[in-house]
Amino acid sequence: MNTIKRIESLDQLENILQDTIAVLLYFSTDSCNVGEALEPKVYDLLKTDFPKIDFYKIDLNFSPEIAAKHSAFVEPTILVFFEGKETIRKSRNIGIQELQNAISRPYKLIFE
């Protein structure tokens, strides 16, 4: 996993979900303080504990059609997909430990 990648179209997102085994979508805006503070923590969690999950950021202001399709209207919202299926959904008050616990089981089933 390298830099934070952004998704800006539904087509781009559909291709990523089709071609990538594990994806975390991070929905927020640049004006959300909670989202801004949480983003590096989530990114670091993936880098450290779940390196096979790709991290993508989606700005709700610039991609409302993606937010609508995935019902992500609260910021921040985190969706984790395994093999193209939404497996985990967390919104608003998200604890890193809680997110780590939620990801751990499906991650191990798929990658170990």
Backbone atoms as SQL, in Angstrom:
CREATE TABLE atoms (id INTEGER PRIMARY KEY, chain TEXT, resi INTEGER, resn TEXT, atom TEXT, x REAL, y REAL, z REAL);
INSERT INTO atoms VALUES
  (1, 'A', 1, 'MET', 'N', 0.840, -1.185, 0.000),
  (2, 'A', 1, 'MET', 'CA', 0.000, 0.000, 0.000),
  (3, 'A', 1, 'MET', 'C', 0.879, 1.240, 0.000),
  (4, 'A', 2, 'ASN', 'N', 0.610, 2.165, -0.900),
  (5, 'A', 2, 'ASN', 'CA', 1.446, 3.352, -0.957),
  (6, 'A', 2, 'ASN', 'C', 0.656, 4.598, -0.582),
  (7, 'A', 3, 'THR', 'N', 0.556, 5.577, -1.474),
  (8, 'A', 3, 'THR', 'CA', -0.099, 6.818, -1.124),
  (9, 'A', 3, 'THR', 'C', -1.620, 6.645, -1.099),
  (10, 'A', 4, 'ILE', 'N', -2.275, 7.646, -0.541),
  (11, 'A', 4, 'ILE', 'CA', -3.735, 7.625, -0.491),
  (12, 'A', 4, 'ILE', 'C', -4.254, 7.933, -1.892),
  (13, 'A', 5, 'LYS', 'N', -5.073, 7.019, -2.385),
  (14, 'A', 5, 'LYS', 'CA', -5.613, 7.188, -3.730),
  (15, 'A', 5, 'LYS', 'C', -7.038, 7.711, -3.613),
  (16, 'A', 6, 'ARG', 'N', -7.418, 8.535, -4.569),
  (17, 'A', 6, 'ARG', 'CA', -8.771, 9.087, -4.580),
  (18, 'A', 6, 'ARG', 'C', -9.584, 8.453, -5.701),
  (19, 'A', 7, 'ILE', 'N', -10.864, 8.307, -5.433),
  (20, 'A', 7, 'ILE', 'CA', -11.783, 7.802, -6.450),
  (21, 'A', 7, 'ILE', 'C', -12.727, 8.938, -6.792),
  (22, 'A', 8, 'GLU', 'N', -12.896, 9.186, -8.084),
  (23, 'A', 8, 'GLU', 'CA', -13.710, 10.326, -8.479),
  (24, 'A', 8, 'GLU', 'C', -14.863, 9.979, -9.405),
  (25, 'A', 9, 'SER', 'N', -14.992, 8.690, -9.781),
  (26, 'A', 9, 'SER', 'CA', -16.139, 8.329, -10.624),
  (27, 'A', 9, 'SER', 'C', -16.651, 6.943, -10.247),
  (28, 'A', 10, 'LEU', 'N', -17.922, 6.723, -10.526),
  (29, 'A', 10, 'LEU', 'CA', -18.532, 5.418, -10.250),
  (30, 'A', 10, 'LEU', 'C', -17.869, 4.317, -11.070),
  (31, 'A', 11, 'ASP', 'N', -17.541, 4.609, -12.324),
  (32, 'A', 11, 'ASP', 'CA', -16.887, 3.608, -13.181),
  (33, 'A', 11, 'ASP', 'C', -15.545, 3.193, -12.600),
  (34, 'A', 12, 'GLN', 'N', -14.783, 4.186, -12.168),
  (35, 'A', 12, 'GLN', 'CA', -13.482, 3.908, -11.563),
  (36, 'A', 12, 'GLN', 'C', -13.664, 3.008, -10.333),
  (37, 'A', 13, 'LEU', 'N', -14.636, 3.339, -9.499),
  (38, 'A', 13, 'LEU', 'CA', -14.891, 2.554, -8.291),
  (39, 'A', 13, 'LEU', 'C', -15.311, 1.134, -8.636),
  (40, 'A', 14, 'GLU', 'N', -16.215, 0.977, -9.591),
  (41, 'A', 14, 'GLU', 'CA', -16.671, -0.365, -9.974),
  (42, 'A', 14, 'GLU', 'C', -15.506, -1.228, -10.464),
  (43, 'A', 15, 'ASN', 'N', -14.610, -0.632, -11.250),
  (44, 'A', 15, 'ASN', 'CA', -13.439, -1.371, -11.734),
  (45, 'A', 15, 'ASN', 'C', -12.535, -1.792, -10.590),
  (46, 'A', 16, 'ILE', 'N', -12.327, -0.903, -9.643),
  (47, 'A', 16, 'ILE', 'CA', -11.481, -1.214, -8.488),
  (48, 'A', 16, 'ILE', 'C', -12.096, -2.350, -7.679),
  (49, 'A', 17, 'LEU', 'N', -13.396, -2.268, -7.421),
  (50, 'A', 17, 'LEU', 'CA', -14.060, -3.309, -6.620),
  (51, 'A', 17, 'LEU', 'C', -14.042, -4.659, -7.336),
  (52, 'A', 18, 'GLN', 'N', -14.069, -4.628, -8.654),
  (53, 'A', 18, 'GLN', 'CA', -14.034, -5.861, -9.444),
  (54, 'A', 18, 'GLN', 'C', -12.637, -6.488, -9.459),
  (55, 'A', 19, 'ASP', 'N', -11.612, -5.634, -9.510),
  (56, 'A', 19, 'ASP', 'CA', -10.240, -6.104, -9.727),
  (57, 'A', 19, 'ASP', 'C', -9.409, -6.264, -8.460),
  (58, 'A', 20, 'THR', 'N', -9.905, -5.801, -7.322),
  (59, 'A', 20, 'THR', 'CA', -9.106, -5.784, -6.096),
  (60, 'A', 20, 'THR', 'C', -9.781, -6.651, -5.039),
  (61, 'A', 21, 'ILE', 'N', -9.005, -7.507, -4.392),
  (62, 'A', 21, 'ILE', 'CA', -9.579, -8.427, -3.404),
  (63, 'A', 21, 'ILE', 'C', -10.107, -7.691, -2.185),
  (64, 'A', 22, 'ALA', 'N', -9.343, -6.716, -1.678),
  (65, 'A', 22, 'ALA', 'CA', -9.746, -6.014, -0.455),
  (66, 'A', 22, 'ALA', 'C', -9.561, -4.512, -0.626),
  (67, 'A', 23, 'VAL', 'N', -10.643, -3.771, -0.349),
  (68, 'A', 23, 'VAL', 'CA', -10.649, -2.323, -0.541),
  (69, 'A', 23, 'VAL', 'C', -11.307, -1.660, 0.657),
  (70, 'A', 24, 'LEU', 'N', -10.698, -0.585, 1.147),
  (71, 'A', 24, 'LEU', 'CA', -11.340, 0.247, 2.154),
  (72, 'A', 24, 'LEU', 'C', -11.641, 1.587, 1.507),
  (73, 'A', 25, 'LEU', 'N', -12.912, 1.985, 1.561),
  (74, 'A', 25, 'LEU', 'CA', -13.319, 3.292, 1.042),
  (75, 'A', 25, 'LEU', 'C', -13.513, 4.221, 2.233),
  (76, 'A', 26, 'TYR', 'N', -12.873, 5.358, 2.174),
  (77, 'A', 26, 'TYR', 'CA', -12.947, 6.344, 3.251),
  (78, 'A', 26, 'TYR', 'C', -13.683, 7.565, 2.721),
  (79, 'A', 27, 'PHE', 'N', -14.941, 7.733, 3.146),
  (80, 'A', 27, 'PHE', 'CA', -15.760, 8.865, 2.700),
  (81, 'A', 27, 'PHE', 'C', -15.656, 9.990, 3.721),
  (82, 'A', 28, 'SER', 'N', -15.233, 11.175, 3.258),
  (83, 'A', 28, 'SER', 'CA', -15.277, 12.347, 4.132),
  (84, 'A', 28, 'SER', 'C', -15.132, 13.585, 3.255),
  (85, 'A', 29, 'THR', 'N', -15.020, 14.738, 3.910),
  (86, 'A', 29, 'THR', 'CA', -14.738, 15.976, 3.188),
  (87, 'A', 29, 'THR', 'C', -13.532, 16.627, 3.848),
  (88, 'A', 30, 'ASP', 'N', -12.950, 17.573, 3.149),
  (89, 'A', 30, 'ASP', 'CA', -11.789, 18.252, 3.713),
  (90, 'A', 30, 'ASP', 'C', -12.186, 19.206, 4.846),
  (91, 'A', 31, 'SER', 'N', -13.489, 19.447, 5.009),
  (92, 'A', 31, 'SER', 'CA', -13.934, 20.359, 6.067),
  (93, 'A', 31, 'SER', 'C', -14.364, 19.622, 7.336),
  (94, 'A', 32, 'CYS', 'N', -14.258, 18.290, 7.328),
  (95, 'A', 32, 'CYS', 'CA', -14.674, 17.508, 8.496),
  (96, 'A', 32, 'CYS', 'C', -13.465, 17.255, 9.408),
  (97, 'A', 33, 'ASN', 'N', -13.470, 17.885, 10.589),
  (98, 'A', 33, 'ASN', 'CA', -12.334, 17.733, 11.513),
  (99, 'A', 33, 'ASN', 'C', -12.163, 16.302, 11.989),
  (100, 'A', 34, 'VAL', 'N', -13.273, 15.632, 12.280),
  (101, 'A', 34, 'VAL', 'CA', -13.201, 14.241, 12.743),
  (102, 'A', 34, 'VAL', 'C', -12.603, 13.373, 11.639),
  (103, 'A', 35, 'GLY', 'N', -13.098, 13.553, 10.423),
  (104, 'A', 35, 'GLY', 'CA', -12.589, 12.788, 9.283),
  (105, 'A', 35, 'GLY', 'C', -11.116, 13.043, 9.028),
  (106, 'A', 36, 'GLU', 'N', -10.714, 14.312, 9.137),
  (107, 'A', 36, 'GLU', 'CA', -9.309, 14.669, 8.923),
  (108, 'A', 36, 'GLU', 'C', -8.410, 14.021, 9.971),
  (109, 'A', 37, 'ALA', 'N', -8.874, 13.973, 11.220),
  (110, 'A', 37, 'ALA', 'CA', -8.072, 13.402, 12.303),
  (111, 'A', 37, 'ALA', 'C', -8.005, 11.883, 12.209),
  (112, 'A', 38, 'LEU', 'N', -9.107, 11.268, 11.773),
  (113, 'A', 38, 'LEU', 'CA', -9.183, 9.802, 11.741),
  (114, 'A', 38, 'LEU', 'C', -8.446, 9.199, 10.541),
  (115, 'A', 39, 'GLU', 'N', -8.452, 9.918, 9.424),
  (116, 'A', 39, 'GLU', 'CA', -7.894, 9.364, 8.179),
  (117, 'A', 39, 'GLU', 'C', -6.474, 8.808, 8.322),
  (118, 'A', 40, 'PRO', 'N', -5.507, 9.562, 8.885),
  (119, 'A', 40, 'PRO', 'CA', -4.154, 8.994, 8.994),
  (120, 'A', 40, 'PRO', 'C', -4.095, 7.775, 9.916),
  (121, 'A', 41, 'LYS', 'N', -4.967, 7.731, 10.916),
  (122, 'A', 41, 'LYS', 'CA', -4.994, 6.576, 11.829),
  (123, 'A', 41, 'LYS', 'C', -5.476, 5.324, 11.103),
  (124, 'A', 42, 'VAL', 'N', -6.511, 5.478, 10.282),
  (125, 'A', 42, 'VAL', 'CA', -7.032, 4.351, 9.509),
  (126, 'A', 42, 'VAL', 'C', -5.986, 3.895, 8.495),
  (127, 'A', 43, 'TYR', 'N', -5.364, 4.863, 7.834),
  (128, 'A', 43, 'TYR', 'CA', -4.328, 4.558, 6.844),
  (129, 'A', 43, 'TYR', 'C', -3.187, 3.776, 7.490),
  (130, 'A', 44, 'ASP', 'N', -2.738, 4.243, 8.668),
  (131, 'A', 44, 'ASP', 'CA', -1.645, 3.565, 9.380),
  (132, 'A', 44, 'ASP', 'C', -2.054, 2.171, 9.839),
  (133, 'A', 45, 'LEU', 'N', -3.300, 2.027, 10.278),
  (134, 'A', 45, 'LEU', 'CA', -3.804, 0.705, 10.691),
  (135, 'A', 45, 'LEU', 'C', -3.692, -0.280, 9.531),
  (136, 'A', 46, 'LEU', 'N', -4.115, 0.133, 8.349),
  (137, 'A', 46, 'LEU', 'CA', -4.039, -0.752, 7.186),
  (138, 'A', 46, 'LEU', 'C', -2.590, -1.071, 6.849),
  (139, 'A', 47, 'LYS', 'N', -1.745, -0.046, 6.848),
  (140, 'A', 47, 'LYS', 'CA', -0.346, -0.246, 6.497),
  (141, 'A', 47, 'LYS', 'C', 0.317, -1.237, 7.457),
  (142, 'A', 48, 'THR', 'N', 0.004, -1.108, 8.737),
  (143, 'A', 48, 'THR', 'CA', 0.638, -1.931, 9.765),
  (144, 'A', 48, 'THR', 'C', 0.035, -3.329, 9.857),
  (145, 'A', 49, 'ASP', 'N', -1.298, -3.401, 9.969),
  (146, 'A', 49, 'ASP', 'CA', -1.965, -4.668, 10.285),
  (147, 'A', 49, 'ASP', 'C', -2.597, -5.365, 9.088),
  (148, 'A', 50, 'PHE', 'N', -3.016, -4.596, 8.085),
  (149, 'A', 50, 'PHE', 'CA', -3.761, -5.170, 6.959),
  (150, 'A', 50, 'PHE', 'C', -3.204, -4.654, 5.626),
  (151, 'A', 51, 'PRO', 'N', -1.953, -4.990, 5.318),
  (152, 'A', 51, 'PRO', 'CA', -1.291, -4.409, 4.146),
  (153, 'A', 51, 'PRO', 'C', -1.912, -4.804, 2.808),
  (154, 'A', 52, 'LYS', 'N', -2.738, -5.833, 2.783),
  (155, 'A', 52, 'LYS', 'CA', -3.330, -6.249, 1.505),
  (156, 'A', 52, 'LYS', 'C', -4.648, -5.531, 1.199),
  (157, 'A', 53, 'ILE', 'N', -5.062, -4.620, 2.075),
  (158, 'A', 53, 'ILE', 'CA', -6.269, -3.825, 1.806),
  (159, 'A', 53, 'ILE', 'C', -5.829, -2.501, 1.189),
  (160, 'A', 54, 'ASP', 'N', -6.403, -2.166, 0.039),
  (161, 'A', 54, 'ASP', 'CA', -6.113, -0.884, -0.613),
  (162, 'A', 54, 'ASP', 'C', -6.997, 0.200, -0.010),
  (163, 'A', 55, 'PHE', 'N', -6.396, 1.351, 0.276),
  (164, 'A', 55, 'PHE', 'CA', -7.095, 2.488, 0.877),
  (165, 'A', 55, 'PHE', 'C', -7.445, 3.493, -0.214),
  (166, 'A', 56, 'TYR', 'N', -8.722, 3.875, -0.285),
  (167, 'A', 56, 'TYR', 'CA', -9.162, 4.896, -1.236),
  (168, 'A', 56, 'TYR', 'C', -10.004, 5.928, -0.512),
  (169, 'A', 57, 'LYS', 'N', -9.743, 7.177, -0.826),
  (170, 'A', 57, 'LYS', 'CA', -10.517, 8.267, -0.239),
  (171, 'A', 57, 'LYS', 'C', -11.529, 8.773, -1.258),
  (172, 'A', 58, 'ILE', 'N', -12.739, 9.048, -0.773),
  (173, 'A', 58, 'ILE', 'CA', -13.777, 9.621, -1.625),
  (174, 'A', 58, 'ILE', 'C', -14.284, 10.882, -0.935),
  (175, 'A', 59, 'ASP', 'N', -14.143, 12.008, -1.616),
  (176, 'A', 59, 'ASP', 'CA', -14.615, 13.277, -1.070),
  (177, 'A', 59, 'ASP', 'C', -16.105, 13.422, -1.378),
  (178, 'A', 60, 'LEU', 'N', -16.898, 13.515, -0.326),
  (179, 'A', 60, 'LEU', 'CA', -18.356, 13.588, -0.491),
  (180, 'A', 60, 'LEU', 'C', -18.783, 14.812, -1.303),
  (181, 'A', 61, 'ASN', 'N', -18.037, 15.894, -1.221),
  (182, 'A', 61, 'ASN', 'CA', -18.395, 17.108, -1.959),
  (183, 'A', 61, 'ASN', 'C', -18.204, 16.949, -3.466),
  (184, 'A', 62, 'PHE', 'N', -17.203, 16.155, -3.864),
  (185, 'A', 62, 'PHE', 'CA', -16.881, 16.042, -5.286),
  (186, 'A', 62, 'PHE', 'C', -17.461, 14.790, -5.936),
  (187, 'A', 63, 'SER', 'N', -17.919, 13.843, -5.131),
  (188, 'A', 63, 'SER', 'CA', -18.430, 12.585, -5.677),
  (189, 'A', 63, 'SER', 'C', -19.762, 12.187, -5.044),
  (190, 'A', 64, 'PRO', 'N', -20.758, 13.068, -5.141),
  (191, 'A', 64, 'PRO', 'CA', -22.040, 12.757, -4.489),
  (192, 'A', 64, 'PRO', 'C', -22.722, 11.506, -5.053),
  (193, 'A', 65, 'GLU', 'N', -22.478, 11.193, -6.333),
  (194, 'A', 65, 'GLU', 'CA', -23.115, 10.011, -6.927),
  (195, 'A', 65, 'GLU', 'C', -22.548, 8.723, -6.322),
  (196, 'A', 66, 'ILE', 'N', -21.264, 8.716, -5.986),
  (197, 'A', 66, 'ILE', 'CA', -20.675, 7.536, -5.339),
  (198, 'A', 66, 'ILE', 'C', -21.249, 7.398, -3.935),
  (199, 'A', 67, 'ALA', 'N', -21.317, 8.510, -3.212),
  (200, 'A', 67, 'ALA', 'CA', -21.886, 8.495, -1.853),
  (201, 'A', 67, 'ALA', 'C', -23.319, 7.993, -1.894),
  (202, 'A', 68, 'ALA', 'N', -24.097, 8.463, -2.866),
  (203, 'A', 68, 'ALA', 'CA', -25.500, 8.054, -2.969),
  (204, 'A', 68, 'ALA', 'C', -25.613, 6.556, -3.264),
  (205, 'A', 69, 'LYS', 'N', -24.797, 6.064, -4.186),
  (206, 'A', 69, 'LYS', 'CA', -24.867, 4.648, -4.546),
  (207, 'A', 69, 'LYS', 'C', -24.546, 3.743, -3.361),
  (208, 'A', 70, 'HIS', 'N', -23.647, 4.200, -2.490),
  (209, 'A', 70, 'HIS', 'CA', -23.230, 3.373, -1.351),
  (210, 'A', 70, 'HIS', 'C', -23.816, 3.873, -0.026),
  (211, 'A', 71, 'SER', 'N', -24.821, 4.757, -0.108),
  (212, 'A', 71, 'SER', 'CA', -25.505, 5.290, 1.078),
  (213, 'A', 71, 'SER', 'C', -24.525, 5.788, 2.142),
  (214, 'A', 72, 'ALA', 'N', -23.544, 6.546, 1.707),
  (215, 'A', 72, 'ALA', 'CA', -22.557, 7.111, 2.630),
  (216, 'A', 72, 'ALA', 'C', -22.800, 8.613, 2.739),
  (217, 'A', 73, 'PHE', 'N', -23.685, 8.995, 3.656),
  (218, 'A', 73, 'PHE', 'CA', -24.071, 10.407, 3.764),
  (219, 'A', 73, 'PHE', 'C', -23.514, 11.074, 5.010),
  (220, 'A', 74, 'VAL', 'N', -22.952, 10.294, 5.913),
  (221, 'A', 74, 'VAL', 'CA', -22.394, 10.809, 7.153),
  (222, 'A', 74, 'VAL', 'C', -20.883, 10.777, 7.017),
  (223, 'A', 75, 'GLU', 'N', -20.228, 11.800, 7.562),
  (224, 'A', 75, 'GLU', 'CA', -18.769, 11.753, 7.490),
  (225, 'A', 75, 'GLU', 'C', -18.166, 11.641, 8.873),
  (226, 'A', 76, 'PRO', 'N', -17.112, 10.903, 9.051),
  (227, 'A', 76, 'PRO', 'CA', -16.588, 9.984, 8.036),
  (228, 'A', 76, 'PRO', 'C', -17.383, 8.681, 7.992),
  (229, 'A', 77, 'THR', 'N', -17.384, 8.045, 6.835),
  (230, 'A', 77, 'THR', 'CA', -17.940, 6.696, 6.686),
  (231, 'A', 77, 'THR', 'C', -16.843, 5.823, 6.095),
  (232, 'A', 78, 'ILE', 'N', -16.700, 4.626, 6.669),
  (233, 'A', 78, 'ILE', 'CA', -15.717, 3.671, 6.169),
  (234, 'A', 78, 'ILE', 'C', -16.468, 2.437, 5.691),
  (235, 'A', 79, 'LEU', 'N', -16.193, 2.043, 4.455),
  (236, 'A', 79, 'LEU', 'CA', -16.743, 0.799, 3.918),
  (237, 'A', 79, 'LEU', 'C', -15.564, -0.096, 3.552),
  (238, 'A', 80, 'VAL', 'N', -15.635, -1.343, 3.988),
  (239, 'A', 80, 'VAL', 'CA', -14.587, -2.293, 3.632),
  (240, 'A', 80, 'VAL', 'C', -15.214, -3.376, 2.770),
  (241, 'A', 81, 'PHE', 'N', -14.613, -3.612, 1.615),
  (242, 'A', 81, 'PHE', 'CA', -15.089, -4.620, 0.675),
  (243, 'A', 81, 'PHE', 'C', -14.078, -5.749, 0.593),
  (244, 'A', 82, 'PHE', 'N', -14.571, -6.978, 0.662),
  (245, 'A', 82, 'PHE', 'CA', -13.736, -8.151, 0.397),
  (246, 'A', 82, 'PHE', 'C', -14.347, -8.867, -0.788),
  (247, 'A', 83, 'GLU', 'N', -13.546, -9.119, -1.804),
  (248, 'A', 83, 'GLU', 'CA', -13.993, -9.791, -3.026),
  (249, 'A', 83, 'GLU', 'C', -15.247, -9.135, -3.603),
  (250, 'A', 84, 'GLY', 'N', -15.260, -7.804, -3.616),
  (251, 'A', 84, 'GLY', 'CA', -16.340, -7.047, -4.240),
  (252, 'A', 84, 'GLY', 'C', -17.599, -6.881, -3.410),
  (253, 'A', 85, 'LYS', 'N', -17.627, -7.464, -2.209),
  (254, 'A', 85, 'LYS', 'CA', -18.834, -7.363, -1.366),
  (255, 'A', 85, 'LYS', 'C', -18.559, -6.474, -0.162),
  (256, 'A', 86, 'GLU', 'N', -19.523, -5.580, 0.106),
  (257, 'A', 86, 'GLU', 'CA', -19.385, -4.753, 1.304),
  (258, 'A', 86, 'GLU', 'C', -19.484, -5.655, 2.523),
  (259, 'A', 87, 'THR', 'N', -18.438, -5.636, 3.354),
  (260, 'A', 87, 'THR', 'CA', -18.358, -6.519, 4.512),
  (261, 'A', 87, 'THR', 'C', -18.463, -5.741, 5.812),
  (262, 'A', 88, 'ILE', 'N', -17.926, -4.526, 5.823),
  (263, 'A', 88, 'ILE', 'CA', -17.905, -3.715, 7.041),
  (264, 'A', 88, 'ILE', 'C', -18.338, -2.300, 6.692),
  (265, 'A', 89, 'ARG', 'N', -19.169, -1.722, 7.570),
  (266, 'A', 89, 'ARG', 'CA', -19.612, -0.336, 7.409),
  (267, 'A', 89, 'ARG', 'C', -19.545, 0.332, 8.767),
  (268, 'A', 90, 'LYS', 'N', -18.798, 1.415, 8.840),
  (269, 'A', 90, 'LYS', 'CA', -18.694, 2.190, 10.084),
  (270, 'A', 90, 'LYS', 'C', -18.891, 3.657, 9.741),
  (271, 'A', 91, 'SER', 'N', -19.641, 4.372, 10.599),
  (272, 'A', 91, 'SER', 'CA', -19.874, 5.797, 10.359),
  (273, 'A', 91, 'SER', 'C', -19.723, 6.611, 11.632),
  (274, 'A', 92, 'ARG', 'N', -19.441, 7.875, 11.412),
  (275, 'A', 92, 'ARG', 'CA', -19.347, 8.906, 12.439),
  (276, 'A', 92, 'ARG', 'C', -18.305, 8.609, 13.510),
  (277, 'A', 93, 'ASN', 'N', -18.713, 8.080, 14.670),
  (278, 'A', 93, 'ASN', 'CA', -17.751, 7.836, 15.757),
  (279, 'A', 93, 'ASN', 'C', -17.124, 6.463, 15.590),
  (280, 'A', 94, 'ILE', 'N', -15.939, 6.432, 15.012),
  (281, 'A', 94, 'ILE', 'CA', -15.287, 5.171, 14.675),
  (282, 'A', 94, 'ILE', 'C', -14.039, 5.028, 15.534),
  (283, 'A', 95, 'GLY', 'N', -13.980, 3.945, 16.291),
  (284, 'A', 95, 'GLY', 'CA', -12.783, 3.669, 17.078),
  (285, 'A', 95, 'GLY', 'C', -11.830, 2.793, 16.276),
  (286, 'A', 96, 'ILE', 'N', -10.543, 3.098, 16.367),
  (287, 'A', 96, 'ILE', 'CA', -9.545, 2.333, 15.612),
  (288, 'A', 96, 'ILE', 'C', -9.525, 0.872, 16.070),
  (289, 'A', 97, 'GLN', 'N', -9.617, 0.667, 17.379),
  (290, 'A', 97, 'GLN', 'CA', -9.612, -0.701, 17.914),
  (291, 'A', 97, 'GLN', 'C', -10.826, -1.484, 17.400),
  (292, 'A', 98, 'GLU', 'N', -11.965, -0.834, 17.395),
  (293, 'A', 98, 'GLU', 'CA', -13.209, -1.442, 16.908),
  (294, 'A', 98, 'GLU', 'C', -13.086, -1.787, 15.420),
  (295, 'A', 99, 'LEU', 'N', -12.498, -0.883, 14.652),
  (296, 'A', 99, 'LEU', 'CA', -12.296, -1.119, 13.218),
  (297, 'A', 99, 'LEU', 'C', -11.322, -2.281, 13.010),
  (298, 'A', 100, 'GLN', 'N', -10.255, -2.297, 13.791),
  (299, 'A', 100, 'GLN', 'CA', -9.264, -3.370, 13.694),
  (300, 'A', 100, 'GLN', 'C', -9.907, -4.727, 13.974),
  (301, 'A', 101, 'ASN', 'N', -10.730, -4.791, 15.017),
  (302, 'A', 101, 'ASN', 'CA', -11.412, -6.045, 15.347),
  (303, 'A', 101, 'ASN', 'C', -12.356, -6.487, 14.235),
  (304, 'A', 102, 'ALA', 'N', -13.068, -5.531, 13.653),
  (305, 'A', 102, 'ALA', 'CA', -14.028, -5.852, 12.595),
  (306, 'A', 102, 'ALA', 'C', -13.328, -6.377, 11.341),
  (307, 'A', 103, 'ILE', 'N', -12.183, -5.801, 11.003),
  (308, 'A', 103, 'ILE', 'CA', -11.468, -6.194, 9.787),
  (309, 'A', 103, 'ILE', 'C', -10.741, -7.524, 9.970),
  (310, 'A', 104, 'SER', 'N', -10.264, -7.774, 11.168),
  (311, 'A', 104, 'SER', 'CA', -9.371, -8.889, 11.435),
  (312, 'A', 104, 'SER', 'C', -9.895, -10.251, 10.959),
  (313, 'A', 105, 'ARG', 'N', -11.116, -10.581, 11.290),
  (314, 'A', 105, 'ARG', 'CA', -11.641, -11.911, 10.972),
  (315, 'A', 105, 'ARG', 'C', -11.779, -12.153, 9.461),
  (316, 'A', 106, 'PRO', 'N', -12.502, -11.289, 8.731),
  (317, 'A', 106, 'PRO', 'CA', -12.590, -11.545, 7.280),
  (318, 'A', 106, 'PRO', 'C', -11.223, -11.469, 6.588),
  (319, 'A', 107, 'TYR', 'N', -10.347, -10.615, 7.075),
  (320, 'A', 107, 'TYR', 'CA', -9.009, -10.502, 6.497),
  (321, 'A', 107, 'TYR', 'C', -8.252, -11.828, 6.627),
  (322, 'A', 108, 'LYS', 'N', -8.307, -12.404, 7.823),
  (323, 'A', 108, 'LYS', 'CA', -7.617, -13.678, 8.041),
  (324, 'A', 108, 'LYS', 'C', -8.223, -14.785, 7.190),
  (325, 'A', 109, 'LEU', 'N', -9.540, -14.809, 7.069),
  (326, 'A', 109, 'LEU', 'CA', -10.206, -15.849, 6.262),
  (327, 'A', 109, 'LEU', 'C', -9.742, -15.799, 4.809),
  (328, 'A', 110, 'ILE', 'N', -9.548, -14.592, 4.284),
  (329, 'A', 110, 'ILE', 'CA', -9.208, -14.455, 2.881),
  (330, 'A', 110, 'ILE', 'C', -7.706, -14.591, 2.625),
  (331, 'A', 111, 'PHE', 'N', -6.879, -14.016, 3.512),
  (332, 'A', 111, 'PHE', 'CA', -5.457, -13.919, 3.213),
  (333, 'A', 111, 'PHE', 'C', -4.574, -14.909, 3.961),
  (334, 'A', 112, 'GLU', 'N', -5.118, -15.655, 4.944),
  (335, 'A', 112, 'GLU', 'CA', -4.235, -16.555, 5.698),
  (336, 'A', 112, 'GLU', 'C', -4.663, -18.000, 5.577);
